Amino acid sequence: MFDPALHGGARRLPGTKETVALLAGLMALNAFAIDAMIPALPQIGADLGVSSENERQLVVICYFFGFGLTQLVWGPLADRYGRKPILAAGIGLYVLFASLCGIAGSFPLLIASRIAMGASAAVTRVLVVAMVRDLFDGEAMARIMSLVFMVFMVVPVLAPSVGQGILLFAPWRAIFGVLAAYGLTMLLWSWIRLPETLHPEFMRPLNLGAIGAGITATLRDRQSIGYTVALAVVFGGLTAYIASIQQIVFDTFHEGRYLPLVFASIAAPMSLASWYNSKVVTRFGLRHVGHLGVVGFAAIAVTHLLIAEVIDEPLWLFVVMQSLVMCAFAFTSANLSTLAMENMAPIAGTASSVQGIIGTMGGASIGLVIGQMFDGTQLPFLLGIASCGLGGLLLTLITEKGRLMRGPLQPTPLVEEQIQFPE
């Protein structure tokens, strides 16, 4: 546990703003590792002898699969040994495998390294959620998750442009050098400034019985498993978007030069929606805002599909409609993930791992199927993302036994500016 005497005595603890920035920076390791690659996919394919554009999607999708594989490892370790040392180990491996990606001489080695890179980075997803759960409850937790997600979403706005900028002066391998440097920066920042957040009473033994009990508790809780599966289906739409957007912009609309602008134009409103969610969720509650988010996601996605079926959709309209879909996703993801964790405080690390595996692997599998359906038009993608929205809505209804937005509409207190870390 954190002991001020071991860290400079009266050293000032990070406040809410720095903590949000630090946690968001950790989560953004993944966004940067995924989105900075998108402009480089054609160059990677040409350099490593991959002619099929759909096969190049594996550079993105396989990262997600790796990201899902090890979450059940990181969570129990963090519940036993604390958040801080396990976080440092995972980020250190991320730096190592990012460097290996940069020197990969074949496509299979690159894919294997990307899987290992994602597997290492999974520590950030598990522990950021667990640390927020360590420190906050209810709407306060949703607010902080929204703020983390808002800062985190600045990276997708910038990452494709950063990747494109690197390609102007260096080969695609240099992108992985930048990723490794970013990972090292976050390793040092978190190690120096972040105290231990695991409460002593929640420390769990590292044995199969305890892990199994945590997994069982997570899967048996209706709210936990219901919202986790709903979020996995909705996340499949986001994964399909990330995997398909380069081909849609290049091959469907023939406007490849605008890819960074398109990506930023869709991601920026999503980031603003996350900020706004942090404001309204404390007033109207998790269920009201989260349920409206998933309803909006489904409705807008279906509307976009119908529009594209009826008219010859221009790129600007595609961007507008997808930005609305992703705004709805921002309201959906932060609140549904918070609802999934609401009853999991005593097993936050293990629960975050189990939910992360289901969400990531499920979403990546759905995104892979949708991405591989690309036929030169945007219609398979739009059909897939509309199906994800409708599926997420159906699962939310099942979880809530057919009743959406239940509970009173009443203001709840805002989070105090200074976080109270465990002694």
C-alpha positions as CSV (number, residue, x, y, z in Angstrom):
1,M,0.0,0.0,0.0
2,F,1.0,3.6,-0.4
3,D,3.2,4.9,2.4
4,P,4.1,8.7,2.2
5,A,7.1,8.0,4.3
6,L,8.5,5.9,1.5
7,H,7.9,8.5,-1.1
8,G,9.3,11.7,0.2
9,G,7.1,12.1,3.3
10,A,4.9,15.1,2.6
11,R,5.0,14.7,-1.2
12,R,1.8,16.1,-2.6
13,L,-0.6,13.5,-3.9
14,P,-2.1,14.0,-7.3
15,G,-5.5,15.7,-7.4
16,T,-8.5,14.8,-9.5
17,K,-7.3,16.6,-12.6
18,E,-3.8,15.0,-12.6
19,T,-5.3,11.6,-11.8
20,V,-7.8,11.8,-14.6
21,A,-5.0,12.9,-17.0
22,L,-2.8,10.1,-15.9
23,L,-5.4,7.4,-16.2
24,A,-6.5,8.8,-19.5
25,G,-2.9,8.7,-20.7
26,L,-2.6,5.1,-19.7
27,M,-5.8,4.2,-21.6
28,A,-4.6,6.2,-24.6
29,L,-1.7,3.9,-25.0
30,N,-4.2,1.6,-26.7
31,A,-5.9,4.2,-28.8
32,F,-2.5,5.5,-30.1
33,A,-1.3,1.9,-30.8
34,I,-4.4,1.2,-32.9
35,D,-5.3,4.5,-34.6
36,A,-1.7,5.6,-35.5
37,M,-1.4,2.5,-37.6
38,I,-4.4,3.2,-39.9
39,P,-2.6,5.5,-42.4
40,A,0.3,3.1,-42.4
41,L,-1.6,0.0,-43.5
42,P,-1.0,0.3,-47.2
43,Q,2.8,0.9,-46.6
44,I,3.0,-2.1,-44.2
45,G,1.2,-4.3,-46.7
46,A,3.5,-3.2,-49.6
47,D,6.7,-3.6,-47.4
48,L,5.8,-7.0,-46.0
49,G,4.2,-8.5,-49.1
50,V,0.5,-8.4,-48.1
51,S,-1.6,-7.7,-51.2
52,S,-5.1,-8.3,-49.7
53,E,-6.5,-5.1,-48.2
54,N,-8.8,-7.1,-46.0
55,E,-5.9,-9.1,-44.6
56,R,-4.1,-5.8,-43.6
57,Q,-7.0,-5.3,-41.1
58,L,-5.3,-8.0,-39.0
59,V,-2.7,-5.3,-37.9
60,V,-5.6,-3.6,-36.1
61,I,-7.9,-6.5,-35.2
62,C,-5.1,-8.8,-33.8
63,Y,-4.2,-6.1,-31.3
64,F,-7.7,-6.4,-29.9
65,F,-7.5,-10.1,-29.6
66,G,-4.2,-9.8,-27.7
67,F,-5.8,-7.1,-25.6
68,G,-8.5,-9.6,-24.6
69,L,-6.3,-12.6,-23.9
70,T,-4.5,-11.6,-20.8
71,Q,-7.0,-9.5,-18.9
72,L,-7.8,-12.4,-16.6
73,V,-4.1,-12.5,-15.7
74,W,-3.7,-8.8,-14.9
75,G,-6.8,-8.5,-12.7
76,P,-6.1,-11.3,-10.1
77,L,-2.5,-10.2,-9.9
78,A,-3.5,-6.6,-9.2
79,D,-6.0,-7.8,-6.6
80,R,-3.2,-9.7,-4.8
81,Y,-0.1,-7.5,-5.2
82,G,-1.6,-4.1,-5.7
83,R,-2.3,-1.9,-8.8
84,K,1.0,-0.1,-9.1
85,P,3.6,-2.9,-9.5
86,I,1.4,-4.9,-11.9
87,L,0.7,-1.7,-14.0
88,A,4.4,-1.1,-14.3
89,A,5.1,-4.7,-15.4
90,G,2.5,-4.5,-18.1
91,I,3.6,-1.2,-19.5
92,G,7.2,-2.4,-19.5
93,L,6.2,-5.3,-21.7
94,Y,4.2,-3.0,-23.9
95,V,7.4,-1.0,-24.6
96,L,9.3,-4.2,-25.3
97,F,6.8,-5.5,-27.8
98,A,6.3,-2.2,-29.5
99,S,10.0,-2.1,-30.2
100,L,9.8,-5.7,-31.6
101,C,7.0,-4.6,-34.0
102,G,9.3,-1.9,-35.2
103,I,11.9,-4.4,-36.3
104,A,9.6,-7.2,-37.6
105,G,10.9,-8.6,-40.9
106,S,7.7,-10.5,-41.9
107,F,4.0,-10.0,-41.6
108,P,3.5,-13.1,-39.3
109,L,6.1,-11.7,-36.9
110,L,4.5,-8.3,-37.0
111,I,1.1,-9.9,-36.2
112,A,2.5,-12.0,-33.4
113,S,4.2,-8.9,-31.9
114,R,1.0,-6.9,-32.2
115,I,-0.9,-9.7,-30.3
116,A,1.8,-9.6,-27.6
117,M,1.7,-5.8,-27.5
118,G,-2.1,-5.8,-27.1
119,A,-1.8,-8.5,-24.4
120,S,0.7,-6.3,-22.5
121,A,-1.4,-3.2,-22.9
122,A,-4.5,-5.0,-21.5
123,V,-3.1,-4.1,-18.0
124,T,-4.1,-0.5,-18.6
125,R,-7.8,-1.3,-19.4
126,V,-8.1,-3.6,-16.4
127,L,-6.3,-1.4,-13.9
128,V,-7.7,2.0,-15.0
129,V,-11.3,0.6,-14.5
130,A,-10.3,-1.1,-11.2
131,M,-8.5,2.1,-9.9
132,V,-11.6,4.2,-10.7
133,R,-13.7,1.7,-8.9
134,D,-11.3,1.7,-6.0
135,L,-11.8,5.5,-5.6
136,F,-15.4,6.2,-6.6
137,D,-19.0,4.9,-6.5
138,G,-22.1,5.2,-8.6
139,E,-22.6,8.5,-10.6
140,A,-19.2,9.8,-9.4
141,M,-17.5,6.8,-10.9
142,A,-19.4,7.3,-14.2
143,R,-18.4,11.0,-14.2
144,I,-14.7,10.2,-13.7
145,M,-14.9,7.4,-16.3
146,S,-16.4,9.9,-18.7
147,L,-13.6,12.4,-18.0
148,V,-11.0,9.7,-18.5
149,F,-12.7,8.7,-21.8
150,M,-12.9,12.3,-22.9
151,V,-9.2,12.9,-22.5
152,F,-8.5,9.4,-24.0
153,M,-10.6,10.3,-27.1
154,V,-8.3,13.2,-27.9
155,V,-5.8,10.6,-29.0
156,P,-8.0,9.2,-31.9
157,V,-8.4,12.8,-33.1
158,L,-4.7,13.2,-33.3
159,A,-3.3,9.7,-33.8
160,P,-3.9,9.2,-37.5
161,S,-2.5,12.7,-38.2
162,V,0.6,11.8,-36.1
163,G,0.9,8.5,-37.9
164,Q,0.6,10.3,-41.3
165,G,3.1,12.9,-40.2
166,I,5.6,10.3,-39.2
167,L,5.2,8.6,-42.6
168,L,6.1,11.9,-44.3
169,F,9.6,11.7,-42.9
170,A,10.2,8.1,-41.9
171,P,9.0,4.5,-42.7
172,W,6.1,2.9,-40.9
173,R,8.5,1.3,-38.4
174,A,9.2,4.7,-36.8
175,I,5.5,4.8,-35.6
176,F,6.4,1.9,-33.3
177,G,9.4,3.8,-32.0
178,V,7.1,6.6,-31.0
179,L,4.7,4.2,-29.3
180,A,7.6,2.7,-27.3
181,A,8.7,6.2,-26.2
182,Y,5.1,7.1,-25.2
183,G,4.8,3.9,-23.2
184,L,8.1,4.6,-21.4
185,T,6.8,8.1,-20.5
186,M,3.6,6.8,-19.0
187,L,5.6,4.1,-17.1
188,L,7.7,6.8,-15.4
189,W,4.8,9.2,-14.8
190,S,2.6,6.5,-13.2
191,W,5.4,5.1,-11.1
192,I,6.4,8.5,-9.7
193,R,3.0,10.1,-9.2
194,L,0.4,7.4,-8.7
195,P,-0.1,5.9,-5.2
196,E,-1.5,2.5,-4.6
197,T,-5.3,2.5,-4.7
198,L,-6.2,-1.0,-3.6
199,H,-8.0,-1.0,-0.3
200,P,-6.3,-3.5,2.2
201,E,-9.7,-5.2,2.9
202,F,-10.1,-6.0,-0.8
203,M,-6.8,-7.7,-1.2
204,R,-7.4,-11.2,-2.4
205,P,-5.2,-14.4,-2.3
206,L,-3.7,-15.5,-5.6
207,N,-5.1,-19.0,-5.8
208,L,-7.4,-20.8,-8.2
209,G,-10.2,-21.0,-5.7
210,A,-10.2,-17.2,-5.1
211,I,-9.9,-16.4,-8.8
212,G,-12.7,-18.9,-9.6
213,A,-14.9,-17.4,-6.9
214,G,-14.3,-13.9,-8.4
215,I,-15.1,-15.1,-11.9
216,T,-18.2,-16.9,-10.8
217,A,-19.4,-13.9,-8.9
218,T,-18.9,-11.6,-11.9
219,L,-20.7,-14.0,-14.3
220,R,-23.6,-14.7,-11.9
221,D,-24.5,-11.1,-11.3
222,R,-27.2,-10.2,-13.7
223,Q,-26.2,-6.6,-14.0
224,S,-22.6,-7.4,-14.4
225,I,-22.9,-10.0,-17.2
226,G,-25.9,-8.4,-18.9
227,Y,-24.2,-5.0,-19.4
228,T,-20.9,-6.6,-20.2
229,V,-22.4,-8.6,-23.1
230,A,-24.4,-5.5,-24.3
231,L,-21.3,-3.4,-24.3
232,A,-19.4,-6.1,-26.2
233,V,-21.9,-6.0,-29.0
234,V,-21.9,-2.2,-29.1
235,F,-18.1,-2.3,-29.0
236,G,-18.2,-4.5,-32.1
237,G,-19.4,-1.5,-34.0
238,L,-16.5,0.6,-32.9
239,T,-14.0,-2.1,-33.7
240,A,-15.6,-2.5,-37.2
241,Y,-15.3,1.2,-37.7
242,I,-11.6,1.3,-36.8
243,A,-10.9,-1.7,-39.0
244,S,-12.9,-0.5,-42.0
245,I,-12.5,3.3,-42.1
246,Q,-9.3,3.3,-44.1
247,Q,-10.8,1.2,-46.9
248,I,-14.0,3.1,-46.8
249,V,-12.3,6.5,-47.3
250,F,-9.7,5.2,-49.8
251,D,-11.8,2.7,-51.8
252,T,-15.4,3.7,-51.4
253,F,-15.1,7.5,-51.5
254,H,-11.7,7.7,-53.2
255,E,-10.6,10.5,-50.8
256,G,-7.6,8.9,-49.1
257,R,-5.9,12.3,-48.5
258,Y,-8.7,13.2,-46.1
259,L,-8.3,10.2,-43.9
260,P,-6.8,12.0,-40.9
261,L,-9.5,14.8,-41.2
262,V,-12.3,12.2,-41.5
263,F,-11.0,10.4,-38.4
264,A,-10.7,13.6,-36.4
265,S,-14.1,14.9,-37.5
266,I,-15.7,11.7,-36.1
267,A,-13.6,11.4,-33.0
268,A,-13.7,15.0,-31.8
269,P,-17.5,15.1,-31.3
270,M,-17.2,11.7,-29.5
271,S,-14.8,13.3,-27.1
272,L,-17.1,16.3,-26.5
273,A,-20.0,13.8,-25.9
274,S,-17.9,12.1,-23.2
275,W,-17.3,15.4,-21.5
276,Y,-21.0,16.3,-21.6
277,N,-21.8,12.8,-20.3
278,S,-19.6,13.6,-17.2
279,K,-21.9,16.6,-16.6
280,V,-25.3,15.1,-17.1
281,V,-24.8,11.7,-15.6
282,T,-24.5,13.2,-12.1
283,R,-27.8,14.9,-12.6
284,F,-29.9,12.3,-14.3
285,G,-28.3,9.0,-13.3
286,L,-26.5,6.1,-14.9
287,R,-29.5,4.3,-16.2
288,H,-31.3,7.3,-17.7
289,V,-28.3,8.6,-19.6
290,G,-26.8,5.1,-20.5
291,H,-30.1,3.8,-21.8
292,L,-30.8,6.9,-23.9
293,G,-27.3,6.4,-25.3
294,V,-27.9,2.9,-26.5
295,V,-31.3,3.8,-27.9
296,G,-29.7,6.7,-29.8
297,F,-26.8,4.5,-31.0
298,A,-29.3,2.0,-32.5
299,A,-31.6,4.6,-33.9
300,I,-28.9,6.7,-35.6
301,A,-27.1,3.6,-37.0
302,V,-30.3,2.2,-38.5
303,T,-31.1,5.7,-40.0
304,H,-27.7,5.9,-41.5
305,L,-28.1,2.5,-43.1
306,L,-31.4,3.5,-44.6
307,I,-30.0,6.8,-46.0
308,A,-27.1,5.0,-47.7
309,E,-29.5,2.4,-49.2
310,V,-31.7,5.2,-50.7
311,I,-29.2,7.8,-52.0
312,D,-25.6,7.9,-53.3
313,E,-24.1,9.0,-50.0
314,P,-21.4,11.7,-50.2
315,L,-18.4,11.5,-47.8
316,W,-19.5,14.6,-45.8
317,L,-22.8,12.9,-45.0
318,F,-21.1,9.7,-44.0
319,V,-18.9,11.7,-41.6
320,V,-21.8,13.6,-40.1
321,M,-23.9,10.4,-39.5
322,Q,-20.9,8.4,-38.1
323,S,-20.0,11.3,-35.8
324,L,-23.6,11.1,-34.4
325,V,-23.3,7.3,-34.0
326,M,-20.1,7.7,-32.1
327,C,-21.5,10.5,-29.9
328,A,-24.2,8.0,-28.9
329,F,-21.5,5.4,-28.3
330,A,-19.7,7.8,-25.9
331,F,-22.9,8.0,-23.8
332,T,-23.4,4.3,-24.0
333,S,-19.9,3.0,-23.2
334,A,-19.0,4.9,-20.1
335,N,-22.4,4.3,-18.4
336,L,-22.9,0.7,-19.3
337,S,-19.4,-0.2,-18.2
338,T,-20.0,1.6,-14.9
339,L,-23.3,-0.2,-14.5
340,A,-21.5,-3.5,-15.1
341,M,-19.0,-2.7,-12.3
342,E,-21.5,-1.2,-9.9
343,N,-21.8,-4.3,-7.7
344,M,-18.2,-5.5,-8.1
345,A,-16.2,-3.4,-5.5
346,P,-14.8,-6.3,-3.5
347,I,-13.5,-8.0,-6.6
348,A,-12.9,-5.0,-8.9
349,G,-9.7,-6.3,-10.5
350,T,-11.0,-9.7,-11.3
351,A,-14.4,-8.4,-12.4
352,S,-12.7,-5.8,-14.6
353,S,-10.7,-8.6,-16.2
354,V,-13.6,-10.9,-16.8
355,Q,-15.7,-8.1,-18.2
356,G,-12.8,-6.8,-20.3
357,I,-12.2,-10.3,-21.9
358,I,-15.8,-10.6,-22.8
359,G,-16.1,-7.1,-24.1
360,T,-12.8,-7.0,-26.0
361,M,-12.9,-10.5,-27.5
362,G,-16.5,-10.3,-28.3
363,G,-16.2,-6.9,-29.8
364,A,-13.1,-7.8,-31.8
365,S,-14.8,-10.9,-33.2
366,I,-17.8,-9.0,-34.3
367,G,-15.6,-6.2,-35.8
368,L,-13.5,-8.8,-37.7
369,V,-16.7,-10.3,-39.2
370,I,-18.0,-6.9,-40.3
371,G,-14.6,-5.8,-41.6
372,Q,-14.1,-8.9,-43.7
373,M,-17.5,-8.2,-45.4
374,F,-16.1,-5.1,-47.0
375,D,-17.0,-5.2,-50.7
376,G,-15.9,-1.8,-51.9
377,T,-19.0,0.0,-50.5
378,Q,-20.0,1.3,-47.0
379,L,-23.1,-0.8,-46.9
380,P,-21.8,-4.0,-45.2
381,F,-20.2,-1.8,-42.5
382,L,-23.4,0.2,-42.0
383,L,-25.5,-3.0,-41.8
384,G,-23.0,-4.4,-39.2
385,I,-23.0,-1.3,-37.0
386,A,-26.8,-1.0,-37.1
387,S,-27.0,-4.7,-36.0
388,C,-24.6,-3.9,-33.2
389,G,-26.8,-1.0,-32.0
390,L,-30.0,-3.1,-32.1
391,G,-28.3,-6.0,-30.4
392,G,-27.0,-3.8,-27.6
393,L,-30.4,-2.3,-27.1
394,L,-32.0,-5.8,-26.9
395,L,-29.5,-7.0,-24.4
396,T,-30.0,-3.9,-22.3
397,L,-33.7,-4.6,-22.3
398,I,-33.1,-8.2,-21.2
399,T,-30.7,-7.1,-18.4
400,E,-33.3,-4.6,-17.1
401,K,-36.2,-7.0,-17.5
402,G,-37.8,-4.8,-20.2
403,R,-37.7,-1.6,-18.2
404,L,-35.4,1.2,-19.4
405,M,-34.5,4.3,-17.5
406,R,-36.0,3.2,-14.2
407,G,-35.2,5.1,-11.0
408,P,-35.8,8.7,-10.0
409,L,-34.5,11.7,-11.9
410,Q,-32.7,13.6,-9.2
411,P,-29.4,15.5,-8.8
412,T,-26.5,13.7,-7.1
413,P,-23.5,15.3,-5.5
414,L,-20.5,16.1,-7.6
415,V,-17.1,14.5,-7.0
416,E,-14.8,16.3,-4.6
417,E,-11.8,18.0,-6.3
418,Q,-9.2,16.1,-4.2
419,I,-9.2,12.3,-4.4
420,Q,-9.0,10.5,-1.1
421,F,-6.5,7.7,-1.7
422,P,-6.4,4.6,0.6
423,E,-4.1,5.0,3.6
